[in-house]
Amino acid sequence: MKGIVKSFPGVLALDNVDFELRAGEVHALLGENGAGKSTLIKILSGAHPRDGGEIFLEEHPIEIRNPSHANSIGIRTIYQEMNLVPTLTVAENIYLGRLPRTPFGGIVKKKDLIHDVVDVLNALNIDLNPKLLVRDLTVAQKQIVEIAKALSQKTKILIMDEPTSTLTSHEIENLFALVRNLKSKGVGIIYISHRLEEIDLIGDRVTVMRDGKKMKTLFVADTNHDELIQLMIGRRLEEKYPKRQTSLGDEILKVEHLTLGGAFEDITFRLHRGEILGVMGVVGSGTEAIAHSIAGALSYDSGEKYIAGVKVEIHSPQDAIQNRLGLLPEDRKGLGLVLKLSVKANITLANLDAISKKGWLNLAEEEALSRRYIEKLNIVAPSSSTRTENLSGGNQQKVVLAKWLCKKADILLCIEPTRGVDIGARVEIYSLMNELAREGGALVIFSSDLDEVLGMCDRIIVVSKGRLVAELPRNEFSREKVISYAFGELSHASAEKAEGNPLTQNRAQG
């Protein structure tokens, strides 16, 4: 790709960008949210036309007309935001647009379809029922379907946009083994990730972008994280997890014996003002369901909730909002935002009563209030009236956070708060979390990112198979202990032995 230029209303997304991919290499593409990475790969995959520049495939100039054309010439894309049909099965999604049909009548040959899909899943070492409806899958399983869909056809170029963001460590290992196998067959892979350690493991070269421009291309073996971060954000990142002085106040939230059959059982914990509590569990452990139940977005069978010592009934998100409890969901596009609405409409969405009178919205107050949080959170958008769907992933996440800051939520439940967010935006989000805690609020971070939990939290509770199995104060934090508890390998009595266990040490390193 040479001299690629792309503009959107009010934004120069790509400014004369060059990018080269060789057969049989993993070329990592790095940059902050909004740097232009997604726009570049959407041009290569046929989703966006370019305004200027040239594209060459195997040294021949080419016009990529649309995504179907890109697929036909062997360019496949696994997007961070999944493109699946919820009401179709796993098998139907993987073979969408090329289902095996009878010669006359065009009836889908379901037996042939299942047979072909099972072959694909087995080749990828994926254990998933091809007859399941996609709407019934977890976020991680949907990501696996996207991967299988992209790799079920002959591929010359594979574009992977944050492919591991929802996967377990075992699934990531399988994916990396698959990537190495594709490399050996001459497939060129463009790999976008905010996890620099992944680039170290599978990357050959890395190109860094900033503000729509290519900054530099380097061999992975010849660079380090500090250099890459400086190229991405234009400054050194001295502190990945901003420090703060912890001063705990009164109990603000108490959850007792919360239970939902098949998801989690007997969850009990307390949260104090000024505290950031981590809830750690591997994907599928039940942590997301716990957060949704506390916030009223998911029903539960039994249990009690108390806010500031008073028993409360929270059976809907509206109940949670009235009790100044906010949820930062794992799926910001599906659950956290109204994408077709403007940035300002999303920011003020939970706080309309403060800017309305007798059912009429005060537009001037909406603009002033949203502008305050756009500036406070450094949300990059052409204007407050920009549709939220047009923002980068990191800026969308900031809008969700701004919504709860605007509402002045006392308690914020954050599920995977920095999934798919670049390292610079992560630090900004962490700083805002710290500020909320300093001002007397309290946060619970439900995360499968161990570094995030260890770096941000004052206390950690570990959930395994739907049960709370451990609680660790900060002075007892240990990677090995947390991992062993999360995988169900430790009892409280054997916790102290974890740090000497080679199994847990190896898993921590992995």
SEGU-829026 format. One record per residue (C-alpha): x negated, y negated, z negated; residue in one letter; residue number from 0. Coordinates in steps of 0.5 Angstrom, whole numbers, plus 500, padded with zeros to 3 digits. Example, Ala and Ser with C-alpha at 12.3 -4.5 7.8 and 13.67 -1.06 7.14 Angstrom:
east; north; up; type; seq
475; 509; 484; A; 0
473; 502; 486; S; 1
This chain:
east; north; up; type; seq
500; 500; 500; M; 0
497; 493; 502; K; 1
499; 486; 500; G; 2
506; 488; 498; I; 3
510; 482; 496; V; 4
517; 483; 493; K; 5
522; 477; 491; S; 6
528; 477; 487; F; 7
532; 471; 485; P; 8
528; 466; 481; G; 9
522; 472; 480; V; 10
516; 474; 484; L; 11
516; 481; 482; A; 12
510; 483; 487; L; 13
505; 478; 489; D; 14
500; 481; 494; N; 15
499; 488; 491; V; 16
494; 493; 494; D; 17
495; 501; 491; F; 18
492; 507; 494; E; 19
493; 514; 492; L; 20
489; 520; 494; R; 21
491; 527; 495; A; 22
490; 532; 489; G; 23
489; 526; 484; E; 24
493; 523; 478; V; 25
493; 515; 479; H; 26
496; 512; 473; A; 27
500; 506; 474; L; 28
500; 501; 467; L; 29
502; 494; 465; G; 30
507; 491; 461; E; 31
515; 491; 462; N; 32
516; 487; 467; G; 33
509; 487; 470; A; 34
512; 490; 477; G; 35
510; 497; 476; K; 36
518; 499; 477; S; 37
519; 495; 483; T; 38
512; 498; 487; L; 39
515; 505; 486; I; 40
522; 503; 488; K; 41
519; 500; 495; I; 42
515; 507; 496; L; 43
521; 511; 494; S; 44
525; 507; 499; G; 45
530; 504; 493; A; 46
528; 497; 495; H; 47
525; 494; 502; P; 48
519; 490; 501; R; 49
518; 482; 503; D; 50
511; 483; 506; G; 51
505; 488; 506; G; 52
504; 495; 509; E; 53
505; 502; 507; I; 54
501; 508; 510; F; 55
502; 515; 509; L; 56
496; 519; 511; E; 57
493; 513; 515; E; 58
499; 512; 519; H; 59
503; 506; 518; P; 60
510; 507; 516; I; 61
517; 504; 514; E; 62
521; 507; 509; I; 63
528; 506; 510; R; 64
532; 509; 504; N; 65
531; 514; 498; P; 66
533; 520; 503; S; 67
528; 518; 508; H; 68
523; 518; 503; A; 69
525; 525; 500; N; 70
525; 527; 508; S; 71
517; 525; 508; I; 72
515; 528; 501; G; 73
516; 522; 497; I; 74
519; 524; 490; R; 75
521; 520; 484; T; 76
523; 522; 477; I; 77
525; 515; 474; Y; 78
525; 513; 467; Q; 79
533; 512; 467; E; 80
536; 518; 469; M; 81
540; 519; 476; N; 82
545; 525; 474; L; 83
552; 526; 475; V; 84
555; 528; 468; P; 85
561; 532; 471; T; 86
557; 537; 475; L; 87
552; 543; 473; T; 88
545; 543; 472; V; 89
544; 547; 478; A; 90
549; 542; 482; E; 91
545; 536; 480; N; 92
538; 540; 482; I; 93
541; 541; 489; Y; 94
545; 535; 490; L; 95
546; 533; 497; G; 96
543; 540; 500; R; 97
548; 545; 496; L; 98
548; 552; 500; P; 99
554; 553; 504; R; 100
558; 558; 508; T; 101
557; 557; 516; P; 102
565; 555; 516; F; 103
569; 551; 511; G; 104
563; 549; 508; G; 105
564; 552; 501; I; 106
558; 552; 496; V; 107
555; 559; 495; K; 108
555; 559; 488; K; 109
551; 566; 487; K; 110
546; 563; 492; D; 111
545; 556; 488; L; 112
544; 560; 481; I; 113
539; 564; 484; H; 114
535; 559; 487; D; 115
536; 554; 481; V; 116
533; 560; 476; V; 117
527; 561; 481; D; 118
526; 553; 480; V; 119
527; 553; 473; L; 120
522; 560; 472; N; 121
517; 557; 476; A; 122
517; 551; 472; L; 123
517; 555; 465; N; 124
524; 552; 463; I; 125
529; 555; 459; D; 126
536; 552; 461; L; 127
542; 555; 463; N; 128
544; 552; 470; P; 129
551; 553; 469; K; 130
552; 548; 463; L; 131
555; 541; 465; L; 132
550; 535; 465; V; 133
554; 531; 460; R; 134
553; 537; 455; D; 135
546; 536; 455; L; 136
541; 532; 450; T; 137
537; 527; 453; V; 138
531; 531; 453; A; 139
534; 536; 457; Q; 140
537; 531; 462; K; 141
530; 529; 463; Q; 142
528; 536; 464; I; 143
533; 537; 470; V; 144
531; 530; 473; E; 145
524; 534; 473; I; 146
526; 540; 476; A; 147
531; 536; 481; K; 148
524; 532; 484; A; 149
520; 539; 484; L; 150
525; 543; 487; S; 151
523; 541; 494; Q; 152
516; 540; 498; K; 153
512; 534; 495; T; 154
507; 530; 498; K; 155
507; 525; 493; I; 156
510; 525; 486; L; 157
512; 519; 482; I; 158
513; 520; 475; M; 159
516; 514; 471; D; 160
515; 515; 463; E; 161
517; 523; 464; P; 162
515; 525; 457; T; 163
519; 520; 453; S; 164
524; 525; 451; T; 165
520; 531; 451; L; 166
518; 535; 445; T; 167
510; 537; 445; S; 168
511; 544; 448; H; 169
515; 541; 454; E; 170
510; 536; 455; I; 171
505; 541; 455; E; 172
509; 545; 460; N; 173
509; 539; 464; L; 174
502; 537; 464; F; 175
500; 544; 466; A; 176
505; 543; 472; L; 177
502; 537; 474; V; 178
495; 540; 474; R; 179
498; 546; 478; N; 180
501; 540; 483; L; 181
494; 537; 483; K; 182
491; 543; 485; S; 183
495; 544; 491; K; 184
494; 537; 494; G; 185
500; 533; 491; V; 186
498; 526; 490; G; 187
502; 524; 483; I; 188
503; 517; 481; I; 189
504; 517; 473; Y; 190
507; 511; 469; I; 191
507; 511; 462; S; 192
506; 507; 456; H; 193
502; 513; 452; R; 194
495; 511; 453; L; 195
493; 518; 451; E; 196
497; 521; 456; E; 197
493; 518; 461; I; 198
486; 520; 458; D; 199
489; 528; 458; L; 200
491; 528; 466; I; 201
489; 521; 469; G; 202
484; 521; 475; D; 203
484; 513; 476; R; 204
488; 508; 473; V; 205
491; 501; 476; T; 206
493; 496; 471; V; 207
498; 491; 473; M; 208
500; 484; 470; R; 209
505; 479; 472; D; 210
507; 482; 479; G; 211
499; 482; 481; K; 212
494; 488; 481; K; 213
489; 487; 476; M; 214
484; 492; 477; K; 215
483; 500; 479; T; 216
478; 504; 475; L; 217
476; 511; 474; F; 218
479; 514; 467; V; 219
473; 517; 465; A; 220
469; 510; 466; D; 221
474; 506; 461; T; 222
477; 506; 454; N; 223
484; 503; 451; H; 224
481; 497; 449; D; 225
479; 495; 456; E; 226
486; 497; 459; L; 227
490; 494; 453; I; 228
486; 487; 455; Q; 229
488; 488; 462; L; 230
495; 489; 461; M; 231
497; 483; 456; I; 232
491; 479; 457; G; 233
488; 479; 450; R; 234
485; 484; 445; R; 235
490; 488; 441; L; 236
487; 488; 434; E; 237
493; 491; 430; E; 238
497; 496; 434; K; 239
502; 496; 427; Y; 240
502; 489; 424; P; 241
501; 489; 417; K; 242
506; 487; 411; R; 243
506; 486; 404; Q; 244
512; 491; 401; T; 245
516; 488; 396; S; 246
522; 493; 395; L; 247
529; 490; 392; G; 248
535; 493; 390; D; 249
538; 499; 393; E; 250
542; 497; 399; I; 251
544; 503; 402; L; 252
545; 510; 399; K; 253
547; 516; 403; V; 254
550; 522; 399; E; 255
551; 530; 402; H; 256
552; 527; 409; L; 257
554; 534; 413; T; 258
556; 535; 420; L; 259
557; 543; 422; G; 260
552; 545; 427; G; 261
548; 538; 427; A; 262
546; 537; 420; F; 263
547; 539; 412; E; 264
547; 535; 406; D; 265
543; 529; 408; I; 266
542; 525; 402; T; 267
537; 519; 401; F; 268
537; 511; 399; R; 269
534; 505; 402; L; 270
532; 499; 399; H; 271
532; 491; 401; R; 272
525; 490; 404; G; 273
524; 497; 406; E; 274
522; 501; 412; I; 275
524; 508; 412; L; 276
522; 513; 417; G; 277
526; 519; 418; V; 278
522; 524; 422; M; 279
524; 530; 426; G; 280
522; 533; 433; V; 281
527; 533; 438; V; 282
533; 537; 437; G; 283
532; 537; 429; S; 284
539; 533; 428; G; 285
536; 526; 426; T; 286
539; 522; 432; E; 287
546; 525; 430; A; 288
545; 523; 423; I; 289
544; 516; 425; A; 290
550; 516; 429; H; 291
554; 519; 423; S; 292
552; 513; 418; I; 293
553; 508; 424; A; 294
560; 511; 425; G; 295
559; 513; 432; A; 296
559; 520; 430; L; 297
564; 523; 426; S; 298
562; 528; 420; Y; 299
565; 533; 415; D; 300
563; 531; 409; S; 301
559; 526; 405; G; 302
559; 519; 402; E; 303
556; 512; 404; K; 304
554; 506; 399; Y; 305
552; 499; 401; I; 306
550; 495; 395; A; 307
552; 500; 390; G; 308
559; 500; 393; V; 309
562; 506; 397; K; 310
564; 504; 404; V; 311
568; 508; 409; E; 312
565; 507; 416; I; 313
568; 511; 421; H; 314
567; 507; 427; S; 315
562; 502; 430; P; 316
566; 496; 428; Q; 317
567; 499; 421; D; 318
559; 498; 421; A; 319
559; 491; 424; I; 320
563; 489; 419; Q; 321
559; 492; 413; N; 322
553; 488; 417; R; 323
550; 495; 419; L; 324
547; 495; 426; G; 325
545; 501; 430; L; 326
539; 501; 435; L; 327
541; 507; 440; P; 328
536; 512; 443; E; 329
540; 510; 450; D; 330
540; 503; 450; R; 331
543; 503; 457; K; 332
548; 507; 456; G; 333
550; 506; 448; L; 334
546; 499; 447; G; 335
548; 494; 452; L; 336
553; 492; 457; V; 337
549; 492; 463; L; 338
554; 488; 468; K; 339
554; 482; 462; L; 340
549; 477; 462; S; 341
544; 477; 457; V; 342
547; 472; 452; K; 343
554; 476; 452; A; 344
550; 482; 450; N; 345
546; 478; 445; I; 346
553; 475; 442; T; 347
557; 481; 443; L; 348
557; 483; 435; A; 349
558; 476; 433; N; 350
564; 473; 437; L; 351
567; 471; 431; D; 352
562; 466; 429; A; 353
562; 463; 436; I; 354
570; 463; 437; S; 355
576; 459; 434; K; 356
583; 462; 435; K; 357
581; 467; 440; G; 358
577; 462; 445; W; 359
570; 463; 446; L; 360
565; 457; 445; N; 361
561; 457; 451; L; 362
556; 452; 448; A; 363
555; 455; 442; E; 364
554; 462; 446; E; 365
549; 459; 450; E; 366
545; 455; 444; A; 367
545; 462; 440; L; 368
543; 466; 445; S; 369
537; 461; 447; R; 370
535; 461; 440; R; 371
534; 469; 440; Y; 372
531; 469; 447; I; 373
526; 464; 445; E; 374
525; 468; 438; K; 375
524; 475; 441; L; 376
520; 472; 447; N; 377
525; 476; 452; I; 378
523; 475; 459; V; 379
529; 473; 464; A; 380
530; 468; 469; P; 381
536; 465; 465; S; 382
541; 467; 459; S; 383
546; 468; 465; S; 384
542; 473; 468; T; 385
545; 480; 468; R; 386
542; 485; 463; T; 387
541; 490; 468; E; 388
536; 486; 472; N; 389
531; 486; 466; L; 390
525; 491; 465; S; 391
526; 496; 460; G; 392
522; 493; 454; G; 393
526; 486; 455; N; 394
533; 490; 455; Q; 395
531; 493; 448; Q; 396
529; 486; 445; K; 397
536; 484; 447; V; 398
539; 490; 443; V; 399
535; 488; 437; L; 400
537; 481; 438; A; 401
544; 483; 438; K; 402
543; 485; 431; W; 403
539; 479; 429; L; 404
544; 475; 431; C; 405
549; 478; 427; K; 406
544; 478; 421; K; 407
545; 485; 420; A; 408
542; 487; 413; D; 409
541; 494; 415; I; 410
538; 497; 422; L; 411
538; 504; 424; L; 412
533; 504; 430; C; 413
533; 511; 434; I; 414
526; 511; 438; E; 415
526; 504; 438; P; 416
520; 503; 442; T; 417
521; 509; 447; R; 418
519; 507; 454; G; 419
517; 500; 452; V; 420
510; 497; 453; D; 421
504; 496; 448; I; 422
505; 489; 448; G; 423
512; 489; 447; A; 424
512; 494; 442; R; 425
508; 490; 437; V; 426
513; 484; 438; E; 427
518; 489; 436; I; 428
514; 492; 430; Y; 429
513; 484; 428; S; 430
520; 483; 428; L; 431
522; 489; 424; M; 432
517; 487; 419; N; 433
520; 480; 419; E; 434
527; 483; 418; L; 435
524; 487; 412; A; 436
521; 481; 409; R; 437
527; 477; 409; E; 438
531; 482; 405; G; 439
534; 487; 410; G; 440
532; 494; 411; A; 441
531; 499; 417; L; 442
531; 506; 418; V; 443
526; 508; 424; I; 444
529; 515; 427; F; 445
523; 517; 431; S; 446
519; 523; 434; S; 447
513; 519; 435; D; 448
509; 520; 429; L; 449
504; 515; 430; D; 450
510; 510; 430; E; 451
513; 513; 423; V; 452
506; 513; 420; L; 453
504; 506; 422; G; 454
510; 502; 420; M; 455
514; 506; 414; C; 456
513; 505; 407; D; 457
516; 512; 406; R; 458
518; 518; 410; I; 459
523; 523; 410; I; 460
522; 529; 414; V; 461
528; 533; 417; V; 462
528; 540; 420; S; 463
533; 544; 423; K; 464
538; 539; 421; G; 465
536; 539; 413; R; 466
532; 534; 409; L; 467
526; 538; 407; V; 468
521; 533; 405; A; 469
520; 526; 402; E; 470
513; 522; 402; L; 471
511; 516; 399; P; 472
506; 512; 403; R; 473
500; 514; 399; N; 474
502; 521; 401; E; 475
502; 520; 408; F; 476
499; 526; 412; S; 477
499; 528; 419; R; 478
499; 535; 418; E; 479
504; 535; 412; K; 480
509; 531; 416; V; 481
508; 536; 422; I; 482
508; 542; 418; S; 483
515; 540; 415; Y; 484
518; 538; 421; A; 485
516; 544; 425; F; 486
519; 548; 418; G; 487
512; 551; 417; E; 488
512; 548; 410; L; 489
515; 549; 403; S; 490
514; 543; 398; H; 491
510; 548; 394; A; 492
505; 549; 400; S; 493
505; 542; 402; A; 494
498; 541; 399; E; 495
495; 546; 403; K; 496
497; 543; 410; A; 497
491; 539; 411; E; 498
486; 545; 411; G; 499
491; 549; 415; N; 500
488; 550; 422; P; 501
494; 551; 426; L; 502
497; 544; 423; T; 503
491; 540; 425; Q; 504
491; 543; 432; N; 505
498; 541; 433; R; 506
497; 534; 430; A; 507
491; 533; 435; Q; 508
496; 536; 441; G; 509
